[in-house]
Amino acid sequence: MAVITAAPATRTTRLGPSTLQITYRTLLRYLRTPQLIVLGTIQGAMFLLIFRYVFGGAIPIDGGLPYVDFLVPGFITTGVLFTGMNAATGAAEDLQQGFVDRLRSLPVPRLCFLTGRAIADTAWNTWGLAVTAAIGFAIGFRIHGSVPDAIAAFGLCVVFGFAFEWLFIWLGLMAGTPQAAQGMALLVFPFTFVSSAYIPVSSMPGWLQAFASHQPITYMVDAVRSLTQGHAAELLIGHSTGYLVSASLLWALGFVVVFAPLAALKYKHS
Amino acid sequence: MAPIIEARGLAKRFGKTQALAGLDLTAEAGQVVALLGPNGAGKTTFIRMVATLLLPDQGELRVGGYDVHRQAAEVRRIIGLAGQFAAIEPAMTGQENLRMVARLFGQSRRSAQANAAAVLAALGLTEAGDRLVRTYSGGMRRKLDLGASLVGAPRLLLLDEPTTGLDPRSRIDLWDAIRTLVGQGTDVLLTTQYLDEADNLASHVVIIDHGRVVASGTPSELKGRVGGKVIEVHVRDRADLPQVAQVLSRSGPGQVRIDQGTRQVGASVKGGVEGGGRVLMEALRAVEEAGVAVEDIALRQPRLDEVFLALTGQPDSASPAAAGTSHR
């Protein structure tokens, strides 16, 4: 057998290169599971079509905004949560299948599992965003603001996706098994549906409005809607685009600040 | 040379289960140590501690002279872990898996590539190296898992039940692979539930039960204490059992056990392995003279439960086989 040469005797492999390895392997895991790509795309397209053509006709929007222009920004934004559920099941699988054990027995920084996963999951999420946006355009969604604003909206969604990954990775590590992780990730439903994503908050009962208009997803959806629809959306929402963008970014920051340390702590003791 | 593993008074509790209860163990460098014990004996807990995945509640553990708690990074640099569950990425090829682990060890792209190729060749996986692991058989996965623990050129290889659940052919294959490594001077700590596995691979065997060391020594030392092989007589008529037991105890062997359920009498042979054949002949003759109808008579290795019985004077409680026999 050829001689195996050991690495130079540094103490621990640096964070950058080790993160890169985890990112690469996590992305391959997504890319080489065609079912995930095909089903994810079909599922997204199906729900978008159902909302646009089945429910859409019954949902009036004040201020003359077409429902498709109201819906698509909400749909794209909440899409990061649905795609993000993959991060929860993925992290749980890594724990269950022994990948985390192997990694923890290697001379790498503890953080590299989390950073590697978060980056790969965000990249995966960005792909999902692009696909949803393309379908959105295909069914009649149009931008009524400036192009830089629209690009900023897309960037904002990527940032939201990144922020939510930490929540999902933490959930996945807490759950321990992919099935349990999927169950916990269902928490996504009340937050996405009780928001301004698919219908105007003003159509909900008063007590629900109180929650719907102040929860983070509404701010995020409204920021994206405002950036893509310009003045008409601002009028409808009643806040300026700048305010919505800042508020949603603060929420995103809050998610990272809370859930990244929680995930790190859970990883350390798993 | 300093011992590769030094454990003193290790204790670990998970809720109500005392996984380790004051385990002391010293493993000298330059040998293969097998940790033998039934399910729940504490084998995996111990190996996870050596791999820095778990901290002891009490006691001290040094690996290669480094403390697993305070110098975990140094320990991780000199160990390679292959687990009970093959921790390799199914969506990557064999080659990609090994390259990733090598890179995580801090190796350059070029040396990771070379080491991955060398390990694949050593394990006879060169041809399968470009296929996704998803398409591998169970035995190939275990081999690759073993390979992943090797690309970092570890001083100490940790193998947690390396062949559990494998078919006999893959098992022997994997044993060969492990033996080749040992020939190259890697220290190995492996856990197993199988006596023959410890016998085949290890130069030193540590038997543990209930989180403590029950006995340790070379395989032949331990076998000497257990009484070497076991003669097993399977009779046609249950009524003949006492008579066969009497005959077997008269013709020299040691401890005799009767199993009513399977109509078998087992007797351990005193005096090591060499005496086995002679004692078997004698027993055969004696049983024939007694006029007992015999279905089968055989000389075999003692089972784990018999080793426990011999070494501790009581059947190991965790093993269903031992529990079953004692109730009959």
Chai-1 contact restraints between the chains, C-beta under 6 A:
chainA,res_idxA,chainB,res_idxB,connection_type,confidence,min_distance_angstrom,max_distance_angstrom,comment,restraint_id
A,M1,B,A122,contact,1.0,0.0,6.0,A-B,restraint_1
A,A2,B,A118,contact,1.0,0.0,6.0,A-B,restraint_2
A,I4,B,N115,contact,1.0,0.0,6.0,A-B,restraint_3
A,I4,B,A118,contact,1.0,0.0,6.0,A-B,restraint_4
A,I4,B,A153,contact,1.0,0.0,6.0,A-B,restraint_5
A,T5,B,S111,contact,1.0,0.0,6.0,A-B,restraint_6
A,A6,B,A153,contact,1.0,0.0,6.0,A-B,restraint_7
A,A7,B,F105,contact,1.0,0.0,6.0,A-B,restraint_8
A,A7,B,G106,contact,1.0,0.0,6.0,A-B,restraint_9
A,A7,B,Q107,contact,1.0,0.0,6.0,A-B,restraint_10
A,T10,B,G106,contact,1.0,0.0,6.0,A-B,restraint_11
A,R11,B,A73,contact,1.0,0.0,6.0,A-B,restraint_12
A,T12,B,A73,contact,1.0,0.0,6.0,A-B,restraint_13
A,T13,B,G106,contact,1.0,0.0,6.0,A-B,restraint_14
A,S18,B,L104,contact,1.0,0.0,6.0,A-B,restraint_15
A,Q21,B,M100,contact,1.0,0.0,6.0,A-B,restraint_16
A,Q21,B,R103,contact,1.0,0.0,6.0,A-B,restraint_17
A,Q21,B,L104,contact,1.0,0.0,6.0,A-B,restraint_18
A,R25,B,E89,contact,1.0,0.0,6.0,A-B,restraint_19
A,R25,B,M100,contact,1.0,0.0,6.0,A-B,restraint_20
A,L28,B,A91,contact,1.0,0.0,6.0,A-B,restraint_21
A,L28,B,M92,contact,1.0,0.0,6.0,A-B,restraint_22
A,R29,B,A91,contact,1.0,0.0,6.0,A-B,restraint_23
A,R32,B,A91,contact,1.0,0.0,6.0,A-B,restraint_24
A,G98,B,G83,contact,1.0,0.0,6.0,A-B,restraint_25
A,G98,B,F85,contact,1.0,0.0,6.0,A-B,restraint_26
A,G98,B,A87,contact,1.0,0.0,6.0,A-B,restraint_27
A,F99,B,A87,contact,1.0,0.0,6.0,A-B,restraint_28
A,D101,B,L53,contact,1.0,0.0,6.0,A-B,restraint_29
A,R102,B,A87,contact,1.0,0.0,6.0,A-B,restraint_30
A,R104,B,L53,contact,1.0,0.0,6.0,A-B,restraint_31
A,S105,B,A51,contact,1.0,0.0,6.0,A-B,restraint_32
A,S105,B,L81,contact,1.0,0.0,6.0,A-B,restraint_33
A,L106,B,R76,contact,1.0,0.0,6.0,A-B,restraint_34
A,L106,B,L104,contact,1.0,0.0,6.0,A-B,restraint_35
A,P107,B,A73,contact,1.0,0.0,6.0,A-B,restraint_36
A,P107,B,R76,contact,1.0,0.0,6.0,A-B,restraint_37
A,P107,B,R77,contact,1.0,0.0,6.0,A-B,restraint_38
A,V108,B,L104,contact,1.0,0.0,6.0,A-B,restraint_39
